[in-house]
Amino acid sequence: MKKKLLAMLISVATLSMALAGCGAAPAGDTAAAPAADSAAPAETPEGGIRLVNNKVEVDAGLKKLAEAYEAETGVPVVIESLGGGIDTQATLKGYYQADNMPDIFVFEGDLQYPTWEGLLADLSDEAWVSDTEAEYVADGKVYGFPTTTEAIGLAYNSDILAKAGVDPKSITGPESMRAAFETIDAKKDELGLTAVLGYYTESSQLWWSPGQHVFGTYFDSGLARDDTTYIDLFKDGGKLDMDRALPWAEMVTLFNEFTDPAGVSGTYDAQVLGFASGKYAFVTQGSWIGATLVNDDKDAYEAAGSFEVGMIPYAFIEGQDTILTNSPNWWGVYKDGNVEEAKKFLAWCAADDGGQEILAKDCGFISPYASNTHAADDPFAKTIADYTSAGKTSSWHWLSMKEGIGQNATGVVFQDYAMGNFPDAKTFLDTLQQVCTNYYAN
């Protein structure tokens, strides 16, 4: 297994990434570096543990967490935050080569698990596993501890829907979704809307939104978190199940009908600003935009009334009642490190009230644990918590698609359809199927 890792250290594929909100890549989008970075590792006290984190913006919060844990248990926890141009995974590979791995380190799911396969401790028997649906699982075993949750659903402005007389809970399938859109569209001028929906399809920079996230709702909407039926089919040569895919394509057609036409060439920033400004009742972005609403777009959001937000499922089939949630990354435990103390620390993070409060309030993490009672200061925190506690979440699996397909294939098809280059949903779907089949064949 070490030979496998060392081989991967020699040649690491470079992925394109789309950045959004707080300088981070949304919902699992990532980039791998071609070579290991050099960084001086932090020193670990005797009997303590070391954790490598990839988000410098939460460094202070994690250090506060570590201090609280040491005060309670006497076990020191060293937080080593890498960022600001340092590639975390490349640095970790350098640490591995130097036999200086941390006890806990961050990895981004399916894209990075193959690098560390065989080097992660099995966490399947840990108590916190039964308190979350966001653990990272491979080959039937748990290898990743989730720290926060991101969600994908059709985000909405609660104030606009209330003024239009539309109850978001009434939108349970394609017919009620169309009815809601039509109702809001008829009142567009009095509501001060540019469009009912901010659905952006520009494919050179924003390919990941339609080409991965909206496409990803076809794979997972309404399904149990461990149901991989449609992504498994897709991985077998890019195949789509047409009975499921056609109503999904018809939902995309609805989006094209009611979106802002500027979306075919607009930017991510423009899309989120339009929603923050109260110009769209709905937007096809995930919970990560919450940070943008209260930070970069704060003035526009406050001018629009600091409205409450929510999400409805992408219900392209009647009765689909789940939003897609996942952790954008996980903490793994190095199997040759201080495993038992690392496990105890993770257990404390998941179950201790004080630890959960620090993760929520100081790190801004939206807890993936059902027993958690602390909410992050994020507009979407309550929505995610409500769906999670109700057991109404599906996982997402688009990261299992063939590398580069969103950027190089599917994203362009969505933009072409939005530009009017296909006459109907069936033609769009047939084209998408052909493009995906060809991509997998090459």
N, C-alpha and C positions, 0 to 999 in steps of 0.2 A: 504494500500500500504506500510505503514511503517512496518507492520508485515511481509510483503513479504521481505523487505530488511533485517530486523533483522534476519529472518530465514536464509537468504543467508549469513549473517555474521557468523553464527554458522558453516556452512558447505560450503566451497568454493572448487570446483574441481580444481585439479592441472593439468595444461596442460604442455606438453613438448614444448620446443621452439628451433628454430634453429637461431643462431646469425650470422649476416653478416654485414660487412661494418660499420665502425664507432661505433662498439660495440652495434648496435641497431638491432632489429629483423626486417627483411625486409617485406614489404608489408603486414602488418596486422598480422604476426606471433607474438605470445605473450605468456606470462605465468602468471598465477594467483597464488598468495600466499595463503596458507591455513589459515593464521591468520592475524589480523590487526597489522601493525607495530606501534610503538609509536614514535612520532616526535613532537617537540614543534612547534606549528603553528605560523606563522608570525602575528604580530599585524596589524590590519587594522585601519587607521586613520578615524576619524569621516567623514562620507560622501563619503569615498573612497571605493575602491573595492580591493579584493584579488584574485589572480589567481594562481592556482597550476599547475605547468608544470612538465612533466616527463622526460625532456631531459636537463641534467645539462650542456651539451655542448653549449646550446643556452641561458644559463642564462644571460650572459652579454648583448647579443643582445636584449633580452626581457626587461631587465632593462633599456636599452637605449630607447626602445620603450615606456616604462612606463614614463620615464622622459620627452620625447617629448610630450606625451599626456597630462601630468600634466602642462607642460609649456604652452600648447595651450588652455587647458580647465580649469585649476585650480583644477582638480579632481585627487587626488593621486591614483596610482595603485601599489599595493604591489605584487611583483613577488616572489613566493615561489617555488623554484626548488627542486624536490626530485629525487634522483638518487644515484649512487655509492653504490648500495646494498639495498637501501630503496625501498620497493615495494609501488608504488604510490597508487594503488587501495586499498591495505590493510590499508595504512595510511589514505586515505580518509574515509574508513569505520570507523576507529577510531575517526576521526573528527566528523563524523555523530553521532556516539554514544555519543560523548561529547558535542553535539549541538554547534559545532564550524566549520561548513562547510564554504569553500570559496565561493565567488560569482561566480567564473568561475573555472572549473576544467576539466582536460583531461579525456577522456574515449575512448576506442578502439572499437567503432562500435558494431556490433552484439554480440560480446563476452561479452561485459561489459554493454551494454544498459539494459539488464534485471535486473541488480543490481539496476540501478538508475531509472527504469521505474516509472513514477508518481512523480518523484522528480525534473524533468527537466522542465524549462520554455519553452513554445512553441515559436519558433522563425520564424514561417511560414510567418509572415507579414513583416519581416525585408527586407529592400531594397536590401541588398547584395545577397539575395537568387536568384534573377533574373540574377545575374552576375556570377554565378557559376553553375556547374553541379555536384559538389562534396559535397554538403551539406548532413548531415546524416538525413535520413527520417525513421520514424517508424509510422505505422498506419496512413499514409497519412499526418503526421505533421513533421515539421523540428525541430530537437532537437540538432543538432550538427553543429558548425561553423568550416569549414575546414581551416587549416592554410597553408598546403603545399600539394604537389601532388607527388605521386609515380606512375610509369607507367610500364606496362608489354607489351612488343612487342618483336619481334625477333631483338635483338640489333646487329648492324653491324659496321664494320670498314670502313669508307668512302674511305680511301686511297686504301685499298685492292680492294674494288669493282670497283673503278675508274681504277686501273691498270689492272683489269681483263676485263674491258669493260662491266661491269654489272651496269645498271641503277636501283637503288633500287625501283624507282617508277614503273618500268616495272613488278615488282613481285606483281601480283594481285590475284593469286590463285595457286592451286596445280601444274598445268602444268608449269607455269612460274617460280615457286619456284624451281621445279626440274631442269628446264633448267639452271637457275642461278647457282645452286649447281654444276651441271655437268660442266658448263663453268669454274667455279673457280677451281674445282677439277682437270681439265685437265691442269691447270696452277699452280698447287699447289707448285711444286718444285721451279719454277722461282719466285713465290711470297713469298717463305720462310715460307710456312704454314705447320703446323703439321697436320691439318685437316681443312676441310671447316667449320666445326661447333664444338663448345664446348658445347655438350649436356651431362650433367653429371647426373647419375642415382643412385649413391651409396645410399643405402636406410637406413643405420643406423644413419647417421648424415644429409644427404642431401635430405631426403624424401620429404621435403616441396617444393622443386623446381619442380620435376616432379609430385609428388603426390598431390600437391595443385595448383601450379601456371600453369604448362603446362596443367594439367587436367582442371583447371579453364577456359582455353581458349575455351574448348568445351561448357561450360555454357554460355559464354558471347560474343565471337567474333562476330563482325558485327551487334550486336543488340543495340537497344535503351537502354539508361542507366536504364530505369525503367522496362525493359523487363525481367521478372523472369521466363519465360516459362520453361526453362530446369532445373534450380535449383529447382523450385517448384516440377517438376516431380521427380527429384532425391530425394528430401526430403520425397517423398511418397514411402519409401521402397528401395531407392537406384536405381531407375529405370533410364535407359538411352534410349534416342530416337535414335534408330539404324540408321535411315536415316541421321541424323546429325552426329552421333558418328562414323560411318564407315569412311567417308572422313577425320574426325579428326584423327582416328587411323592410316589411311594411311599416314598422315603427320608425325606422330610419327615414322612410319616405315621409312620414308625418313630421319628423323633425325638419326635413328640408322645406316642407310647406310653410312652417310657422317660424322659421329662424330668421335672424337678421341676415340679409344678403351679404353684409360685410364679412361674414364668417368665412367665406371662401378664400379670403386673402388676409384676414385679420390675425393679430398676434394673440398669444396667451394673455398678455397683460391687458390688452383691449377687451378681451372676453370677460376677464374677471372684473375689470373696472366697470364694464357695462352692467354687470350684476350688482356690484357694490353700490353703484349709483342709482339703483332702482329702475334701470332701463329694461331689464328682462325679468319676467316672472319666474323663469326656470333657467338653469344653466347646466351644461353637460360637463361638469368638473366635479372632482371628489372633495372630501372633507379637508384636504390640505389647503384649500383656498380660504378656510377660516382664518388662518394666520395672516393672510394678505388683507382680509377685510379689516382687521383690527390693527394692522401695522402699515404697510405700504399704501393701502387705499383708505386709511382711517378717515381722512377729511371727507372723501366722497361718501363713505359709509355713514358717517355721522350726519352729513347733510341729507341723506336719504332716510334718516330716522333711526339708524342703528337697528334695523328691523330684525326680528327673529327669523332664523332659517330652519329648514328641515329637509328631509329627503323622502321621496317615494321610490318604491322599487321600479326598475325598468321592466314593467309588467307587459311584455309583448304577447303573453298568453294569459287569459283570464285566470286570476287566482294566484299568480306569482306574487309572493308576499315577502321576499327577502331583499335586503340590500347586500352588496358584496363588501366584506370586510377582511382585512388581513393586517398583519404586522409588516411594515416596510422593511424591517430587518429583525434579526434575532441575536440573542446572546447564546453562544455555544461554550461548552466547558471542554478544555483541552484534556484529553484522556490521560496524559502523562504528567499533568500538573497537580495542584493541591485540590483534588477532585472533591473530597468530602467537605472541605470548608467552602468551596465554590458552590456546592449544592445547598449548603446551609444558608449562604448569603442569598441565593436566588429564592429559596423558600421564604426567607424573611421579607424580601422585596415584594413577593406576591401576597403575603398574608398579614404582615404587620401594618397596623393602622397608620403609624407614624411614617413608615417607609412609603406606603401608598400615597400619603398626603404630600410628601416631598416630591415624589415622581409626578404627581398631578400639578401641584402648585408651583414648584420650583423648576421642574423640567418641562412642564406643559404637555406631559404624556396623557393621552386618553386611554384609560386602563382597559385592557382586554379581559380583565378578571371580573366575573359576575358578582363576587362578594364585595368588590370595592365600593366605597361610599363617597369618594372624593372626585370632584369634577374639575377638569382642567379649565382654564380661562380661555375657552375656544367656543365660537358660536355653534359648532356642530357637536360638541361634547355630549350634550343631553340626548340628541337624536341617536348617536351611536350607542350610548348607554342603554337607551330604551329598546332599541332593536336587539342589542346583545342580551340583555336580561330576559327578553321575551323569546329568545332562541330563534329569532327571525333573521339570521344571517347565512349567506352562502360564502364560500371561499372564492378566491380568484385564481385562475390557472393560465392566464395568457403568457406568463413568464416561461411556460413550458413549450411555447411555440418555437419554431426554428429561428435561430438567431438572425436578426435584421429584417424579419418579414414585415413588421409594422412600418419601418422606415422605407424599405425598398419595394414594397408590394401593396399591402392592404391600404395604407394611408392614402395613396394616390387614387385608389378606386373610390374611396369615400368622397374625396374632393371632386373627382369627375362627376359623380352622381349629383353632388350639391350644385355643380355648375350647369346641370341640365344635360349632360352628355349621354344619359341613359333614359329611355322613355318611361320606365316603370320599375317596380321593386323586383320583378322576376328577372329583368335584364341586368339590373345591378347585381343581383345574387348570382346569376349565371357567370357574369364577368368575374366576380369575386372568387367563385369556385375555381374558375379556370386559372386565374392568377395564382391562387394558393397551390393548386395542383402543380403548376409549372415551377413554382418556387421550390417545392419539396422535391421535384424531379431533378433539380440542378444541384 
